[in-house]
Amino acid sequence: MMRIVLQPEQEQFVREQLERGKYSTVDDLVVEAFRLLEEREQDHSGSQIDVRCHRRSIPI
Protein backbone atom coordinates (compact mmCIF):
# COMPACT_ATOMS: atom_id res chain seq x y z
CA MET A 1 0.00 0.00 0.00
CA MET A 2 1.16 3.51 -0.79
CA ARG A 3 0.33 6.71 1.04
CA ILE A 4 0.34 10.06 -0.72
CA VAL A 5 -0.06 13.59 0.59
CA LEU A 6 -2.23 15.97 -1.43
CA GLN A 7 -2.25 19.73 -1.43
CA PRO A 8 -5.47 21.22 0.03
CA GLU A 9 -6.65 22.20 -3.47
CA GLN A 10 -6.13 18.66 -4.69
CA GLU A 11 -8.04 17.23 -1.73
CA GLN A 12 -10.90 19.61 -2.46
CA PHE A 13 -10.91 18.54 -6.12
CA VAL A 14 -11.09 14.87 -5.11
CA ARG A 15 -13.94 15.58 -2.68
CA GLU A 16 -15.85 17.50 -5.35
CA GLN A 17 -15.46 14.69 -7.87
CA LEU A 18 -16.77 12.17 -5.35
CA GLU A 19 -19.66 14.42 -4.29
CA ARG A 20 -20.70 14.92 -7.91
CA GLY A 21 -20.77 11.17 -8.34
CA LYS A 22 -18.20 11.20 -11.09
CA TYR A 23 -16.23 8.54 -9.18
CA SER A 24 -17.49 6.08 -6.59
CA THR A 25 -14.26 5.91 -4.62
CA VAL A 26 -10.91 7.63 -4.34
CA ASP A 27 -9.40 4.44 -5.79
CA ASP A 28 -11.57 4.82 -8.90
CA LEU A 29 -10.40 8.40 -9.33
CA VAL A 30 -6.72 7.45 -8.92
CA VAL A 31 -7.04 4.57 -11.40
CA GLU A 32 -8.54 6.95 -13.98
CA ALA A 33 -5.86 9.56 -13.28
CA PHE A 34 -3.12 7.01 -13.95
CA ARG A 35 -4.87 5.76 -17.08
CA LEU A 36 -4.96 9.31 -18.45
CA LEU A 37 -1.34 9.94 -17.47
CA GLU A 38 -0.21 6.73 -19.19
CA GLU A 39 -2.22 7.65 -22.29
CA ARG A 40 -0.67 11.13 -22.37
CA GLU A 41 2.84 9.70 -21.95
CA GLN A 42 2.26 7.26 -24.82
CA ASP A 43 0.95 10.05 -27.03
CA HIS A 44 3.91 12.23 -26.12
CA SER A 45 6.41 9.44 -26.86
CA GLY A 46 4.77 8.83 -30.23
CA SER A 47 4.97 12.52 -31.09
CA GLN A 48 8.69 12.62 -30.39
CA ILE A 49 9.28 9.60 -32.60
CA ASP A 50 7.23 11.14 -35.42
CA VAL A 51 9.18 14.40 -35.22
CA ARG A 52 12.51 12.60 -35.38
CA CYS A 53 11.36 10.55 -38.38
CA HIS A 54 10.25 13.68 -40.21
CA ARG A 55 13.54 15.41 -39.54
CA ARG A 56 15.45 12.52 -41.08
CA SER A 57 13.27 12.40 -44.16
CA ILE A 58 13.64 16.08 -45.10
CA PRO A 59 15.98 16.41 -48.11
CA ILE A 60 18.85 18.86 -47.73
RODO-2510 file (C-alpha; in nm, 4 decimals, decimal comma):
residues 60
     n   res          X          Y          Z
     1     m     0,0000     0,0000     0,0000
     2     m     0,1165     0,3509    -0,0788
     3     r     0,0332     0,6706     0,1042
     4     i     0,0336     1,0063    -0,0715
     5     v    -0,0057     1,3594     0,0588
     6     l    -0,2230     1,5972    -0,1430
     7     q    -0,2250     1,9727    -0,1432
     8     p    -0,5466     2,1216     0,0030
     9     e    -0,6654     2,2204    -0,3470
    10     q    -0,6125     1,8656    -0,4687
    11     e    -0,8037     1,7228    -0,1725
    12     q    -1,0895     1,9606    -0,2462
    13     f    -1,0907     1,8537    -0,6117
    14     v    -1,1087     1,4874    -0,5108
    15     r    -1,3936     1,5577    -0,2682
    16     e    -1,5849     1,7504    -0,5354
    17     q    -1,5464     1,4694    -0,7871
    18     l    -1,6769     1,2165    -0,5350
    19     e    -1,9665     1,4417    -0,4287
    20     r    -2,0699     1,4924    -0,7905
    21     g    -2,0774     1,1171    -0,8338
    22     k    -1,8201     1,1200    -1,1088
    23     y    -1,6227     0,8544    -0,9183
    24     s    -1,7490     0,6085    -0,6591
    25     t    -1,4260     0,5913    -0,4618
    26     v    -1,0905     0,7627    -0,4342
    27     d    -0,9405     0,4443    -0,5788
    28     d    -1,1570     0,4817    -0,8903
    29     l    -1,0396     0,8404    -0,9327
    30     v    -0,6724     0,7451    -0,8923
    31     v    -0,7043     0,4573    -1,1401
    32     e    -0,8544     0,6949    -1,3977
    33     a    -0,5862     0,9559    -1,3282
    34     f    -0,3119     0,7011    -1,3951
    35     r    -0,4874     0,5756    -1,7082
    36     l    -0,4963     0,9307    -1,8449
    37     l    -0,1336     0,9938    -1,7473
    38     e    -0,0207     0,6735    -1,9186
    39     e    -0,2218     0,7651    -2,2290
    40     r    -0,0665     1,1128    -2,2365
    41     e     0,2837     0,9700    -2,1953
    42     q     0,2263     0,7255    -2,4816
    43     d     0,0946     1,0047    -2,7032
    44     h     0,3915     1,2234    -2,6120
    45     s     0,6407     0,9440    -2,6863
    46     g     0,4771     0,8829    -3,0234
    47     s     0,4968     1,2523    -3,1094
    48     q     0,8685     1,2618    -3,0389
    49     i     0,9281     0,9605    -3,2603
    50     d     0,7234     1,1145    -3,5421
    51     v     0,9182     1,4405    -3,5218
    52     r     1,2507     1,2598    -3,5377
    53     c     1,1365     1,0552    -3,8375
    54     h     1,0247     1,3680    -4,0211
    55     r     1,3545     1,5405    -3,9539
    56     r     1,5451     1,2519    -4,1075
    57     s     1,3270     1,2397    -4,4158
    58     i     1,3643     1,6077    -4,5101
    59     p     1,5984     1,6408    -4,8111
    60     i     1,8855     1,8856    -4,7726
***
